[in-house]
Amino acid sequence: MNRKLRMGMIGGGKNAFIGAVHRIAANMDGLIELVCGALSSNPATAKESGLALFLPEDRIYGSYKEMIEKESQLPDDKRMDFVAIVTPNHVHFEPAMLALEKGFHVVIDKPMTFSLDEAKQLQKKVKETGLLLCLTHTYSGYPMVKQARQMVKEGAFGKIRKIYVEYPQGWLSRLSEKDGSKQAEWRTDPSRSGKSGCMGDIGTHAAHLAEYISCLQIKQLCADLTIFVEGRALDDDGNVLLRFDNGATGVLFASQVAAGEENALKIRIYGENGGLEWSQMEPNTLLVKWLDQPTQVYRAGMGYLSSYAKHNTRTPGGHPEGYLEAFANLYRNFALAVAARLDGTVPSPEVLDFPSAADGVRGMAFVENVVKSNESPEKWTFFRID
């Protein structure tokens, strides 16, 4: 490629947290430039947001339909190459489908769609068009997560037996959706978020991380969801027992009412010969535990790491890389894959290692099965001593 890829953005305008994160991540490696946007469902806000980002006025659109349609009519050397969809969940499916139909690659926030049926339709469209879709499961972009996956994949720990993954937050410990928090407002609204609150928002991240690192798939589950904050419409806490396709068992818990917690995503995986432990709040460190040897501390940026970890590391050891860099790794790999497609070359396996539509379908299946299990009357046995 002798140019940057051209990105359009849907959502992510003024005062939208995740839009700025996407733009920083996309810009980090100099491979992508934002050329157009439909940055809000409110046309006035969309225009104000576009001007604040110095977009040309004729590339600031009042709706995603207008943007995708007009961009598709531009010459190849001007039109956007792909679109980033950073809207609430209920505005994922339609713009993604329309973008694919008009020939644009897609980056989309998780969960991929509002329902499992929509996710399956979107995956089918991706296959039909042959275009690329990147799902922003950010945590799979960390170098030490890549290292953990490769060690499991290469059999370092033997057959995997047990997986524990937890994701506690505390930011919804009060009824913040009634106090002006836009982030809380849409995430706790069933009409915009979907069937689940906490499990749809962060439980999907935990489930994806468990499957990604373990190279296994969830086969069965038993779920218990709770609404702790009075007046809330969707779950803010949940626990899930897991069974994986190789016979391994697991425990997943996610909570947004764990008062005092920040973003404490953590995973532990154990096999026949040892295990590993990784925490999102200490992302440069991977603990590797052996049955008959002392625990080893693996660190990002070191020469002994796998090619996948090295490919997703920017700085020498001891220079912290965090959430923005992990997010940027997804964008860089996606951009390199799109560039290879445009150049007619074959990208490396390391480049193609980003979440896809298939991960999006599994994420929506996780949400729907968790909700179904929670509603089942047969999951609990009362403790009796008589």
N, C-alpha and C positions, 0 to 999 in steps of 0.2 A: 504494500500500500504506500502511495506517495502523498497521502492526505489523512486527515483525521476522519473518523466516522462521525456522521451527523445524527444527533439525537433530538427527538421531540419528547416533550414531557406532558403527561396528562395528570392534573392534580399537582400538589406540592407547592402551591403558591404562598402568599403572604401568611406568616405565622404558622405554617405547616412544618412540623419538626422533621418528618421523614423526607420531605422534598429536598431540603438543604443537604441532608446526609447523602441522598442519591447524587446530587450535583457534585458534591465534594469528591465522592468515590469515583464518579465517572471521569472527573477531571484530573485525578491524582497522577496518572501515568502519561498524560499528554496524548492519549489515543482517541479521545472523544471530545466533541464540542456540542454544546446546546445551541440549536439553531431555531427552534420554534417551540411553542407551548400553548396548551389550553389549561392554564394553571389553576383554574377554579371554576366551579359550576355557576358562580356569579360573574357575569361578563365584565362588570366594572372592576371587581377584584382581580379577575384574570388579566385585564389590561394593565392595571396598576402593578401587578406582580411581574408581568413581562417587561414593562419599562424599567422596573427596578433591577432587572437582570440584563438590561441593555439589549434586549432582543429587538430586531427590526419590527416596526409597527405592523407591517404587512404579514409578519409571521407570528403575531400574537392573536390567538383565536378565542372566540367566545364559547366554544364547545368542542368536545373531542370529535364529534361527527364532522364539524366544519374543518377541523385541522386535518384529519385523516383524508378526507375527500380532496381538499385543496392541495395538500402535500403530494397526493398521488398524481395530480395533474401537472406538477412541476417537472422540468427536465431532469434526467438522471444525475446531472452534475450539480444540482441544487437541492433536490428533495431530501428529506431525512432518510437515513438508512434504517433506523429502528426507533421504536417508541418505548419510553419508560412509563409504566402505569403505577402511580403512587397515591391512589385514591382509597377511600374506605371500601370494605369488602364487596358491598353490593354494586360497586361501579368498577369491577374487574373484568367480568366476563364479556360484556358487550363491546367495550373498546378493544379488548384483545382480539376478539373474533373479527371485528371490522378491520383492524390493522393487518391481521394475517390475510384476510381476503383481498386486501389492497396491495399485498406484497411486501409488508414491512415485518422485520424481525421484532421480537418483543422481550422486554424485561418487565417483570411484574412482581409486586409484593406478595407475600404469603399472608393468609392462605390464598391459594390461587384464584378461587372463585367463591361464590356464595353457597353453592351446594355441590354435592358429589356428581349429580347429573351434569351440571355445567362443566365441571372439571373434565369429565369423560368426553364431552363434546369438544372442549378446547384441545384436549390431547389428540383427538381424531383430526381436528383441523390442522394442527401442527404437522401431523404425519402426512396429510393430504397435500399441504403446500410445500413441505420439505424445508420450511423456514425454521429458524432457531428461536427457542424460548428459554430464558433464564429466570428461574424463580429465586427470589432473594432470601434464601435461608442463610443469613449472614454468618452464623457460627461455623458453618462448614468451610468458610474461607480462611480460618485461622491456620497458620503454619503447623502448629502442634496438634491440631485436629487432623490435618492431613497426615502427619507423622503417625499418629495413633492408628488411623485407618490402615496405613500401609503395614504396620507391624502386625495388626490382626490379620490382614489379608495374606501376609506371607507366612502365617502360622506360628508366629513367635510364642503365642500363649497356648497353643493347642486348641482343642475344641472349646468354644465359648459356652459357659454354663450360666452366668449370672450377669445381669445388667441393672444398675441403679442409676436413674437420672432424675435430677430435681431442678426445679426452676421457681424459687421463691422471690416474689417482689412484695413491697409493702405500700405502693403508691395509691391503691384503691381501698385502703383501710377505712376511709370515710366515704360518704356519698358525694364524691367529687363531681360526678356528672350533673349535680344540681347546683354546683358552686362556680359554674362558668368554665370548667376545664373542657376544652374541645376534644382533647385526646380521650378523656374519660367518657364524654358524651356519646360519641359514635361507637366506641368499643363496647359499651353496655346497652346499646340499643339493638334489639333483635332484628329490626327492619333494615339495619345497616351492617351489623356485625355478623348475623347468622344465628344458628342454633345454639352456639356456645360462646361464652365470654372469655373466661380465663383459658380454657382448654383450646379454644380457637385461636386466641391471641398468642399465648406462649407455650401451651401444651404441645402445639404442633411443632414448635422449635425443638422441644425436648424429644419428641417422638422421632423427628427427622434425624437428630443428632445420634440417637440410639441406633437407628437402622444404618446410618451412614458409616459410623465408626465400626460397628460390629459386622458389617457386610451381611446382615441378616434382615429378615422381614417379620413384622408382627403378624402372628397367625390367629391368636385369640386374646381377648381382654375382658376384664371385669372392672367396671368403673363406678365411682361414687362421687357425685358432684354436689356442691353446697353453695347456697347464697347466704353469706354471713351478714352482709350489710343490709339492714332493713330498708326496703324501698327499691332495691336493685332488681332488674328484670332478668339478668343472666348470671350464671355461675361465676363466682370470684375465687373458687378454691376447688381442687379435685385431686383424687387419688386413683391410680389405675394399676391393676395387676396385669402383667404381660406374659404371654407365651410366644416364643419365636419359632421360626420354621425349622430350626435344627434341634429343638427340644429345650433350648435355654429358657429360663424364666427371668422376669424382671419386675421392677417396681418403678413407676413414674409418678411423681407428684408435682403439681404446679399450683401456685397460689399467688394472688395479687393482694391478699390481706395479711401477709406475713409482716406485721408492723416492724419497722426498723430495717428490713432488708432492702437492698438496692436492686441489683440485677444478678442474683447469685446462681446462675446456671452452672451445674456441676454434673459430671458423669463419671461413673466407675464401672469398669468391665472386667470380669474375671473368667479365665479359662482354666484348663487342666494344669498348666505350668506356671501361671502367674497372671498379672492383671495390670491395669493402668488407671490413672486418675487425672482428670483435667478440669480446671475451673475457669470460667469465662472472666472472672475478675482477677485472675493471675494467668493470663493467656500465654505468656512466653514459656511456661513451665509445664512439662508433662512428667508425672511420676510413673515409673515403671517398676512394678513389684514382682519379685520372683519367689517361688516356693522355697527354694533352698539357698538363696543368695540375698545380700542386702538390697534394699530399694535403690534404684538408680534415678537420678534427676537429669532429664533431658531438657535442653534449653534451645530456644529458637536462635537461628543465625549461626549454628555450629556446623562444621564440616561433616560430622558423622550422621547427619540426618538424611532422609530419603530425598529423591529428586522432586517429589511432590511438595515436600516441606520447603525445600530450597527454592523451587519455582515461585512459591507464594511468600517469600521473605524478601524485604527490600533493604534492610540495614544489617550491619554486622552484629554479632552477639552482644548482648548487654544494652542494646538500644531498643526500648520498648516499642512494640507495634500493637495496636489495639483494634477497637471496633471499626473505625473508619478505614484502616488498612485492610481488614478482613472483608469489609463491604467492597472496597476497591478491587480486591482480588477477584471477586465475582465479575465485576465489570471488565477488568482487564482480560480475563480468560474468555468471557463472552465476546469482547471486541476482537480479540485475536482470532477467535473461531469465525466470526463474521468476515473479518478481513481475509482469512484463508479461503473462505467460500467465494468472495469477490475476486480473489487472485487466482483461483483454481488450484490451490495447493492443499496439502493434507496437514491439518494441525496435529500437534503432539498429544498423547494421552493426557499429559499434565494440563494442557490448554482446555481440553474437553471436560475436565473435571469440575463441573458446576451443576447445581440443581436444575432439573428439567421439568417438563410437563408431567412426566411419569411420577416425579416426587410430589407434584401438586395434586395428582389424583390420590396418591397414598395419604397425603395430608388431609384431604377432605374426607376420605374414607375413615381416617382416624377420628375426626370430629364426629361424624355421623354414628359410628359404632360406639364411641364413648357415650354419646347422648342416649342412644338406644339401650345400652347396658345399664346406664344410670336409671332409666325409666322401668327396667324390668323388675318385677316383684320377687324374682326367684334367686337373686344374687346373694342375699344375706341369710345366714343361719344364726338364730339367737343363741346366746351363750346360756347353757342350762347346766344345772348340777343335780337336778332331781331325776 
